[in-house]
Amino acid sequence: MSNDSASQIYSYDFTIPESAIDENGHVNNVAIPEEVISVFPAHNKKSSS
């Protein structure tokens, strides 16, 4: 396994807002991709430093 920044694992914890949870307790399918997309700038900044 390579030790370059492309092979390193990046983790990010986020909270899904209550407004994205339906009456059955399921997360709206749009909420997760929106959170994942919001992580890209932080990930890129971390991996370029």
C-alpha positions in Angstrom: 0.0 0.0 0.0 1.3 3.4 -1.0 1.8 6.1 1.7 0.9 9.1 -0.6 -2.1 11.3 0.2 -4.3 9.6 -2.4 -4.2 6.3 -0.4 -4.8 7.9 3.0 -8.2 7.5 4.6 -10.2 10.7 5.3 -13.1 10.7 7.8 -15.6 13.4 8.5 -18.5 13.3 11.0 -21.7 15.2 10.1 -25.2 15.5 11.5 -28.2 15.1 9.4 -30.7 17.8 10.3 -34.1 16.7 11.7 -35.7 18.5 8.7 -34.2 15.8 6.4 -35.7 12.9 8.4 -39.2 11.7 7.5 -42.0 10.5 9.7 -40.7 6.9 9.5 -37.2 8.0 10.7 -35.6 7.6 7.3 -33.1 10.2 6.0 -34.1 12.0 2.8 -31.9 10.6 -0.1 -30.8 14.1 -1.0 -29.4 14.9 2.4 -26.4 12.5 2.3 -25.0 13.5 -1.1 -25.3 17.2 0.0 -23.2 16.4 3.1 -20.7 14.4 1.1 -20.3 17.2 -1.4 -19.8 19.7 1.4 -16.8 17.7 2.6 -14.8 18.0 -0.7 -13.3 21.5 0.0 -12.1 20.4 3.5 -10.7 17.1 2.1 -8.9 18.9 -0.7 -7.4 21.4 1.7 -6.2 18.7 4.1 -4.7 16.5 1.4 -2.9 19.4 -0.2 -1.2 20.5 3.0 
